[in-house]
Amino acid sequence: MASGTINPNKIENNTSPLGLISEHDLATTLHVCLRTLARHHAARTGPPRIKIGRRHFYKISSVNEWIARREGYGDAQPVAMRRHNARKARRAA
């Protein structure tokens, strides 16, 4: 398994035959708080999520793809955000 991916066998309480992980389990696995996942969702920069009842779930395959896309960013902003900030600066000038 590639570095930076989630191994479904190591996730506690992962009994979903559909390959889903709960929001709480994902936050625990990634060592972030639930609010961080909510911010990523609101900014549309996070992995897609599924709402079942009141709970949010993520497909493990989608999370792995999201992590792979983010590799190499470090502290740098994604291209879309840099473009957005550049347009905002031009409008202000």
C-alpha positions as CSV (number, residue, x, y, z in Angstrom):
1,M,0.0,0.0,0.0
2,A,1.3,3.4,-0.9
3,S,2.5,5.8,1.7
4,G,-0.2,8.2,2.8
5,T,-3.1,5.9,2.1
6,I,-5.6,4.6,4.6
7,N,-5.5,0.8,5.2
8,P,-9.1,-0.2,5.8
9,N,-8.0,-3.2,8.0
10,K,-6.3,-0.8,10.5
11,I,-9.3,1.4,11.0
12,E,-11.1,0.7,14.3
13,N,-14.9,0.1,14.1
14,N,-14.7,-0.2,10.3
15,T,-17.4,-2.8,9.7
16,S,-18.8,-1.3,6.5
17,P,-18.9,-3.8,3.6
18,L,-19.2,-0.7,1.3
19,G,-15.7,0.6,2.1
20,L,-17.0,3.6,4.1
21,I,-15.4,5.3,7.0
22,S,-17.2,7.6,9.5
23,E,-16.3,11.2,9.8
24,H,-15.1,10.6,13.4
25,D,-12.9,7.7,12.4
26,L,-11.4,9.6,9.5
27,A,-10.6,12.6,11.7
28,T,-8.9,10.3,14.2
29,T,-7.0,8.5,11.4
30,L,-5.8,11.8,9.9
31,H,-5.1,13.3,13.3
32,V,-7.3,16.3,12.6
33,C,-10.4,17.6,14.3
34,L,-13.9,17.2,12.9
35,R,-14.0,20.9,12.3
36,T,-11.1,20.6,9.9
37,L,-13.0,18.1,7.8
38,A,-16.0,20.4,7.9
39,R,-13.9,23.3,6.7
40,H,-12.5,21.2,3.8
41,H,-16.0,20.3,2.8
42,A,-17.3,23.9,2.9
43,A,-14.3,25.0,0.8
44,R,-14.8,22.1,-1.5
45,T,-11.2,21.1,-1.0
46,G,-11.9,17.8,0.9
47,P,-12.9,14.4,-0.2
48,P,-16.5,13.9,-1.2
49,R,-18.7,12.7,1.6
50,I,-22.0,10.8,1.9
51,K,-24.7,11.8,4.4
52,I,-26.7,8.9,5.8
53,G,-29.2,10.1,8.4
54,R,-27.3,12.7,10.5
55,R,-23.9,11.1,10.0
56,H,-21.3,11.7,7.4
57,F,-19.2,9.0,5.8
58,Y,-16.4,8.9,3.3
59,K,-15.4,6.3,0.8
60,I,-12.0,5.0,1.7
61,S,-11.0,4.9,-2.0
62,S,-12.1,8.6,-2.4
63,V,-10.1,9.6,0.7
64,N,-7.0,7.8,-0.7
65,E,-7.4,9.6,-4.1
66,W,-7.8,12.9,-2.2
67,I,-4.6,12.3,-0.2
68,A,-2.7,11.4,-3.4
69,R,-3.8,14.6,-5.1
70,R,-2.6,16.6,-2.2
71,E,0.9,15.1,-2.1
72,G,3.5,17.7,-2.8
73,Y,1.5,20.7,-1.8
74,G,3.2,21.1,1.6
75,D,2.3,24.6,2.8
76,A,1.8,25.9,-0.7
77,Q,-1.7,26.9,-1.8
78,P,-3.4,24.9,-4.6
79,V,-3.3,26.6,-8.0
80,A,-7.0,27.4,-7.9
81,M,-6.5,29.3,-4.6
82,R,-3.5,31.2,-6.0
83,R,-5.5,32.3,-9.0
84,H,-8.4,33.4,-6.8
85,N,-6.1,35.5,-4.7
86,A,-4.5,37.0,-7.8
87,R,-7.9,38.0,-9.2
88,K,-8.9,39.4,-5.9
89,A,-5.7,41.5,-5.8
90,R,-6.3,42.8,-9.3
91,R,-9.8,43.9,-8.5
92,A,-8.7,45.7,-5.4
93,A,-6.0,47.7,-7.4
